[in-house]
Amino acid sequence: MTRLTALVLAGTRAGGDPLAEYAGVSHKALIEVGGRTMVERVVEALAASAEIERIVVAIERPELLAGLAGLAPPRCAKPLETMPTEPGGPSATVAAALRVLGVPLLVTTADNALLETAWLSEFLAAIPAEVDLAAALARRDAVEAAAPDTRRTWLRFADGDHSGCNLFLLARPKAANAIAFWQTLEGERKRPLRMVRRLGWTFALRYALGRLSMAAAAARLGELAGGGARFAIVALRDGRAAIDVDKPDDLDLVRRLVAAAPRAPTLPRRT
């Protein structure tokens, strides 16, 4: 695979983030876990990947990143730059990044604080060559084995419950169609009937009855994106990959997991 640009979404909501306020920082990305901010932990995992060529952090105030050791050599030996976030939310920021940075583009979030380089390699290796867009999920049994007390949002497929891992690959130009569709759904998140109508009533009913497989869901989402976009879902083996930090309970859990199995800072591999 062509070496990738990685985009890290590190912005905050227009009205502020309750978790950031809870932790006493301006941005959730700046919350410390195991002695390092979450954005540093994510960037260090990306920088250690042989598949990643450069890293771009999307944040509306780049000066907040100044002085973070994990964003500079030796912890981050890959080129790192910043870009502004877009007011329309994460999907708008990804769309803007795609226009500027092109494909292939790996996308993750700064609150993906447990991210490991091995998960990136597993994800990228499992993506079929002809796919335009791919997303990583983890099975419920793997997630609960890693953290029995975690509370996640589950996608209930016929082939098992899964949770998202905040890890995506925009592999080909047609991925832009999927991002545009994501923006549409984001704009209608407070209008559930309109959202279901866009997805299709049959599709929604099959999902509600637990009869929709992951493969069928991926095919349908590709159709909805338009332009013949091909979408793939990759299930990662490590359930920790689905544990991000959205609320205080998540933060406590991630801190416990890091404390129980501390991960030393990973220096980039020589390629």
C-alpha positions as CSV (number, residue, x, y, z in Angstrom):
1,M,0.0,0.0,0.0
2,T,1.1,3.6,-0.7
3,R,2.3,5.2,2.5
4,L,-0.4,7.2,4.1
5,T,-1.2,10.6,5.5
6,A,-2.9,10.3,8.9
7,L,-5.5,12.8,10.1
8,V,-6.1,13.2,13.8
9,L,-9.4,14.9,14.7
10,A,-8.5,17.0,17.9
11,G,-11.0,19.9,17.8
12,T,-13.7,20.7,20.3
13,R,-17.3,21.4,20.0
14,A,-18.5,25.0,19.4
15,G,-20.0,25.2,22.9
16,G,-17.2,23.4,24.6
17,D,-16.8,19.8,25.6
18,P,-18.2,18.6,29.0
19,L,-15.4,16.0,29.4
20,A,-12.7,18.7,28.8
21,E,-14.4,20.9,31.4
22,Y,-14.6,17.9,33.8
23,A,-10.8,17.3,33.3
24,G,-10.0,21.1,33.6
25,V,-8.6,21.5,30.0
26,S,-9.8,23.4,27.0
27,H,-9.8,20.4,24.6
28,K,-10.5,16.7,25.3
29,A,-7.4,16.0,23.3
30,L,-5.3,17.6,26.0
31,I,-6.5,15.3,28.8
32,E,-3.7,13.3,30.3
33,V,-3.7,9.5,30.3
34,G,-0.6,7.8,31.8
35,G,1.4,11.0,31.9
36,R,0.8,12.0,28.3
37,T,-2.0,13.9,26.7
38,M,-4.4,11.8,24.6
39,V,-3.3,13.5,21.4
40,E,0.3,12.6,22.1
41,R,-0.5,9.0,22.6
42,V,-2.4,8.8,19.3
43,V,0.3,10.6,17.4
44,E,3.1,8.4,18.8
45,A,1.2,5.3,17.8
46,L,0.8,6.7,14.3
47,A,4.4,7.8,14.0
48,A,5.6,4.3,14.9
49,S,3.8,2.8,11.9
50,A,5.8,2.0,8.8
51,E,2.6,2.7,6.8
52,I,2.2,6.3,7.9
53,E,4.3,8.9,6.0
54,R,3.0,12.2,7.7
55,I,0.5,13.2,10.3
56,V,-1.9,16.1,10.3
57,V,-3.7,17.2,13.5
58,A,-7.0,19.1,13.0
59,I,-7.5,21.6,15.8
60,E,-8.8,25.1,15.8
61,R,-6.1,26.4,18.1
62,P,-2.8,24.9,17.0
63,E,-0.8,26.9,19.7
64,L,-2.3,24.5,22.3
65,L,-0.1,21.8,20.9
66,A,3.1,23.7,21.4
67,G,5.6,22.1,23.8
68,L,4.0,18.6,23.8
69,A,7.0,16.3,23.6
70,G,5.0,13.5,22.0
71,L,4.5,15.6,18.9
72,A,8.2,16.2,18.2
73,P,11.3,14.1,17.7
74,P,12.3,11.6,19.0
75,R,8.8,10.5,19.9
76,C,7.4,11.7,16.6
77,A,9.9,11.4,13.8
78,K,7.3,11.8,11.1
79,P,6.4,15.2,9.6
80,L,3.6,16.7,11.6
81,E,1.5,19.7,10.7
82,T,-1.9,21.1,11.7
83,M,-5.0,22.3,9.9
84,P,-8.1,24.1,11.2
85,T,-11.3,22.3,12.0
86,E,-14.5,23.1,10.1
87,P,-17.6,24.6,11.9
88,G,-19.8,21.9,10.4
89,G,-18.4,19.2,12.7
90,P,-16.1,16.2,12.2
91,S,-17.5,15.2,8.8
92,A,-16.9,18.7,7.4
93,T,-13.4,18.6,8.8
94,V,-12.7,15.3,7.1
95,A,-14.2,16.5,3.8
96,A,-11.9,19.6,3.9
97,A,-8.9,17.4,4.7
98,L,-9.7,15.1,1.9
99,R,-9.8,18.0,-0.6
100,V,-6.4,19.3,0.6
101,L,-4.5,16.1,1.5
102,G,-6.0,13.7,-1.0
103,V,-6.1,9.9,-0.7
104,P,-5.2,7.5,0.8
105,L,-6.0,9.2,4.1
106,L,-6.2,7.4,7.5
107,V,-8.6,9.1,9.9
108,T,-8.7,8.7,13.7
109,T,-9.6,10.8,16.7
110,A,-7.5,12.3,19.5
111,D,-9.6,10.5,22.1
112,N,-8.6,7.1,20.7
113,A,-6.1,7.1,23.5
114,L,-5.4,3.3,23.6
115,L,-4.4,3.2,19.9
116,E,-1.6,0.8,19.1
117,T,0.6,0.6,16.0
118,A,-0.2,-3.1,15.7
119,W,-3.9,-2.3,15.3
120,L,-3.1,0.0,12.4
121,S,-1.1,-2.7,10.7
122,E,-3.9,-5.3,11.2
123,F,-6.6,-2.9,9.9
124,L,-4.7,-1.9,6.8
125,A,-3.6,-5.4,6.0
126,A,-7.2,-6.6,6.1
127,I,-8.7,-4.0,3.7
128,P,-9.4,-5.4,0.2
129,A,-7.4,-3.7,-2.5
130,E,-10.5,-2.5,-4.5
131,V,-12.2,-0.7,-1.5
132,D,-12.8,3.0,-1.5
133,L,-13.6,3.4,2.2
134,A,-13.0,1.1,5.2
135,A,-13.9,1.3,8.9
136,A,-12.7,-0.7,11.9
137,L,-15.0,-2.3,14.4
138,A,-14.5,-4.7,17.3
139,R,-16.7,-7.6,18.4
140,R,-18.6,-7.2,21.6
141,D,-17.1,-10.4,23.1
142,A,-13.6,-9.0,22.5
143,V,-14.5,-5.6,23.9
144,E,-16.1,-7.1,27.0
145,A,-13.2,-9.5,27.5
146,A,-10.8,-6.5,27.6
147,A,-13.1,-4.4,29.8
148,P,-16.1,-6.1,31.3
149,D,-17.4,-3.0,32.8
150,T,-17.3,-0.8,29.7
151,R,-20.4,0.8,28.3
152,R,-20.3,1.1,24.6
153,T,-22.7,1.8,21.7
154,W,-23.3,-1.5,19.9
155,L,-24.1,-2.0,16.3
156,R,-26.3,-5.1,16.3
157,F,-25.6,-7.2,13.2
158,A,-26.7,-10.7,12.3
159,D,-23.1,-11.8,12.7
160,G,-22.7,-10.3,16.2
161,D,-22.7,-7.0,18.1
162,H,-19.8,-4.7,17.3
163,S,-18.6,-1.3,18.3
164,G,-16.7,1.3,16.3
165,C,-13.0,1.9,16.7
166,N,-12.7,5.5,15.4
167,L,-10.4,4.3,12.7
168,F,-11.1,4.8,9.0
169,L,-9.3,4.6,5.7
170,L,-10.3,6.8,2.8
171,A,-8.5,4.8,0.2
172,R,-9.7,6.2,-3.2
173,P,-11.3,9.4,-4.5
174,K,-14.8,7.9,-4.3
175,A,-14.5,8.0,-0.6
176,A,-15.5,11.7,-0.9
177,N,-19.0,10.5,-1.8
178,A,-19.3,8.6,1.5
179,I,-18.1,11.7,3.4
180,A,-20.7,13.8,1.7
181,F,-23.4,11.2,2.7
182,W,-22.0,11.3,6.3
183,Q,-22.4,15.1,6.3
184,T,-26.0,14.7,5.3
185,L,-26.7,12.2,8.1
186,E,-25.0,14.4,10.6
187,G,-27.2,17.3,9.5
188,E,-30.3,15.2,10.1
189,R,-29.3,13.5,13.4
190,K,-32.2,15.3,15.2
191,R,-34.7,14.2,12.5
192,P,-34.7,10.3,12.9
193,L,-37.5,9.7,10.5
194,R,-35.8,11.6,7.8
195,M,-32.6,9.8,8.5
196,V,-34.3,6.4,8.3
197,R,-35.9,7.4,5.0
198,R,-32.5,8.1,3.6
199,L,-31.1,4.8,4.7
200,G,-34.2,3.0,3.5
201,W,-37.0,1.4,5.5
202,T,-36.2,-2.1,4.5
203,F,-32.6,-1.6,5.4
204,A,-33.6,-0.1,8.8
205,L,-36.1,-2.9,9.5
206,R,-33.6,-5.7,8.8
207,Y,-31.2,-3.9,11.1
208,A,-33.8,-3.5,13.9
209,L,-34.7,-7.2,13.6
210,G,-31.0,-8.3,13.8
211,R,-31.1,-9.7,10.3
212,L,-28.6,-7.4,8.7
213,S,-25.1,-8.8,8.2
214,M,-22.0,-6.6,8.3
215,A,-21.3,-7.4,4.6
216,A,-24.8,-6.4,3.7
217,A,-24.6,-3.2,5.7
218,A,-21.3,-2.3,4.0
219,A,-22.8,-2.9,0.6
220,R,-25.8,-0.8,1.3
221,L,-23.8,2.1,2.7
222,G,-21.6,2.0,-0.4
223,E,-24.8,2.2,-2.6
224,L,-26.1,5.2,-0.5
225,A,-22.8,7.0,-0.9
226,G,-23.3,7.0,-4.7
227,G,-20.9,6.9,-7.5
228,G,-20.2,3.2,-7.0
229,A,-18.3,3.6,-3.8
230,R,-17.1,0.4,-2.2
231,F,-17.2,0.2,1.5
232,A,-15.6,-2.5,3.8
233,I,-15.8,-3.2,7.5
234,V,-12.8,-4.7,9.3
235,A,-13.2,-6.4,12.7
236,L,-10.1,-6.0,14.9
237,R,-9.2,-8.7,17.3
238,D,-8.3,-6.6,20.3
239,G,-11.4,-5.3,22.0
240,R,-9.5,-2.3,23.5
241,A,-9.6,-0.8,20.0
242,A,-13.2,0.2,20.5
243,I,-12.6,2.0,23.8
244,D,-12.4,5.7,23.2
245,V,-12.9,8.5,25.7
246,D,-16.3,10.2,25.5
247,K,-17.4,10.5,29.2
248,P,-15.8,10.5,32.7
249,D,-16.4,6.7,33.0
250,D,-14.5,6.1,29.8
251,L,-11.6,8.3,31.1
252,D,-11.4,6.4,34.3
253,L,-11.5,3.1,32.4
254,V,-8.7,4.1,30.0
255,R,-6.5,5.3,32.8
256,R,-7.0,2.0,34.6
257,L,-6.1,0.0,31.5
258,V,-3.0,2.1,30.9
259,A,-1.9,1.8,34.5
260,A,-2.5,-2.0,34.5
261,A,-0.4,-2.5,31.4
262,P,1.8,0.6,30.9
263,R,3.0,1.1,27.3
264,A,6.4,2.7,27.0
265,P,6.7,5.4,24.4
266,T,7.2,3.7,21.0
267,L,10.0,5.1,18.9
268,P,9.4,5.0,15.1
269,R,10.7,2.0,13.2
270,R,13.4,2.6,10.7
271,T,12.3,2.0,7.1
